[in-house]
Amino acid sequence: MNDYGFYSFLVRLAENIIFSTDRPTECGLEARKQGDDGKGFLAPYLANKYMLGQGQDGWQRVQQAYKGRDRTKYFADLRKFLRETGYIK
């Protein structure tokens, strides 16, 4: 599997876990039970979307998915992290 195929696989996997609206997945349900707010899934998901050239779509999905009270700060921190690590040019 080439790099593109691997990143594409990771994005599809994350979309199934994070963005499934028809039924919560076992992994997502367990994470919510343990108080996970989803940030641990969203950051690498968005990084992978950038690797695939789909950053704008990734941002839209992340902004729809994350409803925490710290949205503004989290999104600013996430954007800064992605810029510093080279995902956003």
N, C-alpha and C positions, 0 to 999 in steps of 0.2 A: 504494500500500500504506500503510495507516495504521500508527501506532506499534505497536499491539498485534500486527498482522500481522508487522511487522518483527521484534519481539522474539520472537514465536512461531517465526518462521523460524530465528532465531539459536539458540534453544534446541533445536529439532529437529536442526539442523546439528551442534551441539556434542554432542548425545546420540549421533548417528551416529558421530562421531569418537571420543569418549571412552568411551562405554559399550557399544560393540559387542562382544559376547562370542562371537558365532558366527564372526567372522573379523576380524582386525585390519585397520584401514583403512590405506591407503598413507601417509596423513598421520601417523597415530598410530605406525605402525611406524618411519617415518623419524625422528620426534621421539625415540622410545626409543633408536634407534641413536646419536643425537647426545647422549644423556644427559639429555634433557628429562624432568623428573619429573612433568609434567602440570599444575603449578601455574598456568602461563600460560593454560591452557584452563579450569581449574576456577573461578578467580575471576570471569571475565566470565560464565561459564555460570551461576553461582549468582546473580550480580547480575541477569541477565536473568530467572531464575526468580522473583526477588523482584518484578521489574517486572510479571510476569504474575500475581502473587498466589499463587505456588506455592513459596514459600520453604522450607516444611517438606519437601516432596518433594525440592527441590534439595539441602538439607542431607543427607538420607538418601543420595542418589545420590553426592554428593561424598565423604561419609564411607566409602561402600563402595568408591569408586574410588581414593582416595588412601591408600596404605599406607606412606608414607615414615616414617622413624624419628622425624621431627619433627612427627608428626601433631598432638599436643596443642598445641604452640606454633603450628603453621601454622593450625589451626582457630581458635585464640584470636585470632591476628593477622588472619585473614580476617574473623572476626566483628567485630572492632574497626574494620577498614577499611570494611566494609559499613555499620556504624552511623555512622561519621564522614562518609561520603559520602551518607548519606540513604537507602540502600536498606533498612535495617532501622530502623524507627521506634521 
